Amino acid sequence: MRALGFTHRSPCAATLHTVLRYVDRETVEAKRGAWAEGLLGEAPGSQGDEEAIAIDGKPLRGSQKQGAPGAHLLAALAHRVGLTLAQQAVDDKINEIAVALALLRHMVLEGRMVTMDALLTQRQIAPQIVAARGDYVMVVKENQPQLLEDIETVFALPPVAGEQRTAAATLDLGHGRIEQRGMQTSNVLMGYSDWPGLAQVFRLERQVIIKKTGEVREEVVAGLTSLAPERTDAVRLLALVRGQWQIENHSHWVRDVTFDEDRSQVRCGNIPQVMAALRNTVIGLMRWAGHTNMAAACRRFAAQPRPALHLSGITLEN
């Protein structure tokens, strides 16, 4: 308590509720985002590679049930480190696409690759990323029927003269599953399709075999990217598409399972988003420090507050 600046006693739950209710959530997110960008530059890893950023939405289910406004959050997470770089609330009267445009507008995109799911595969979003000197990797589903049909036609036919195609495959064994993936890429639609910035399209086939039951699950995913074949082949593109799951595994799942976010029913003012921002900060700190098991790290820091304070940049005087 002394290290945190409290001279008498720690604030009660009601005081915290009052403070967090009126904190400016946009300022909190801006400050936290700037801090995360700084950590990303210091984090160990391959500094020569372009950073990839995953964008996805997450509902705060407990707060939603209580009627809290803006209880659906759109976030951007760095694949390599698992740091949430930006987050913005999706108001009930605004769709996720409009919020995604605003989120991207305030992010550093130059030299970075942005991955997203089919909901955000939109003509408004692609040019904004390219104009900011970034690149996109988008999944295509039925919400873009003509584009999906064009991609399916490309891979249903043999290569044509001048077309560049690449292929890659992976095999993963673990968690009682055998998972095979195969990807093909083609640049044949560049110049034919009017999709903004399109350089390549891809087709990803997934097959998962459940060892215990022998059940086989198969899926085919289509997509496109502004990355030209000279910059990104099928091997790299497959890694980028898989990297989109980092935001689910390294952020959303941790917040729900380790921090029990979905059962939180805070609903007043800015509390839901501010609490989510604080959770993102804690997760980012622990990942930056090299922790991979967030539950174990939380137990360690709960039992040993000194290392937790030190990780937060606070020195406890003896």
FENHU-V160480 format. One record per pair of residues at least 24 apart in sequence whose C-alpha atoms are under 8 Angstrom apart, sorted by the first residue. I is the first residue (numbers start at 1). GAP is how many residues later the second one is. If there is no record, write none. Layout:
# FENHU-V160480
i=[I,I]
gap=[GAP,GAP]
This chain:
# FENHU-V160480
i=[3,3,3,3,4,17,20,20,20,21,21,21,21,22,22,22,23,23,24,25,25,25,28,28,29,29,29,29,30,32,32,32,32,33,33,33,34,36,36,36,36,37,39,40,40,43,43,45,50,50,50,51,51,51,51,51,51,52,52,52,52,52,52,52,52,53,53,53,53,53,53,53,53,54,54,54,54,54,54,54,54,54,54,55,55,55,55,55,55,56,56,56,57,58,60,60,60,60,61,61,62,62,62,62,62,62,63,63,63,63,63,63,64,64,65,66,66,66,67,68,68,68,68,69,70,71,71,73,74,74,76,77,77,79,79,79,79,81,81,82,82,82,82,82,82,83,83,83,83,84,84,84,84,87,89,96,97,97,100,101,101,104,104,109,109,110,111,113,115,115,115,115,116,117,118,119,123,123,126,126,127,127,130,130,135,135,135,136,136,136,137,137,137,137,137,137,137,138,138,138,139,139,139,139,140,140,140,140,141,141,148,151,151,151,151,151,152,152,154,154,155,163,163,164,164,166,166,167,167,167,168,168,168,169,176,176,176,177,177,177,177,178,178,178,178,179,179,179,179,180,180,180,181,181,181,182,183,183,183,184,185,185,187,187,197,197,198,198,198,198,199,199,199,199,199,199,200,200,200,200,200,200,201,204,251,251,254,255,258,258,285,285]
gap=[311,312,313,314,310,254,250,251,254,247,248,249,250,247,248,249,247,251,246,245,248,249,246,249,57,58,59,248,56,53,54,245,249,51,52,53,51,47,48,49,248,48,249,41,43,38,245,35,61,62,63,27,28,29,60,61,62,26,27,28,60,61,62,63,188,24,25,26,59,60,61,62,191,24,25,60,61,62,189,190,191,192,193,59,60,61,62,189,192,60,61,191,39,194,201,202,204,212,201,202,199,200,201,202,203,204,199,201,202,203,204,209,201,203,200,199,200,201,200,198,199,200,204,198,203,201,202,200,25,26,171,169,170,164,165,167,168,206,207,164,165,168,169,202,205,197,200,201,204,167,196,197,200,190,184,24,25,28,25,24,27,24,25,24,25,24,24,24,125,126,128,129,128,127,25,24,72,73,70,71,69,70,67,96,90,91,92,89,90,91,86,87,88,89,90,103,104,85,86,87,82,83,84,85,81,82,83,84,80,81,74,50,51,52,71,72,51,70,32,34,48,24,25,24,65,67,68,66,67,68,66,67,70,66,34,35,36,31,32,33,34,30,31,32,33,27,28,29,30,26,27,28,24,25,26,24,51,52,55,50,48,49,41,42,28,29,26,27,28,29,25,26,27,28,29,30,24,25,26,27,28,29,24,34,29,32,40,24,36,37,26,27]
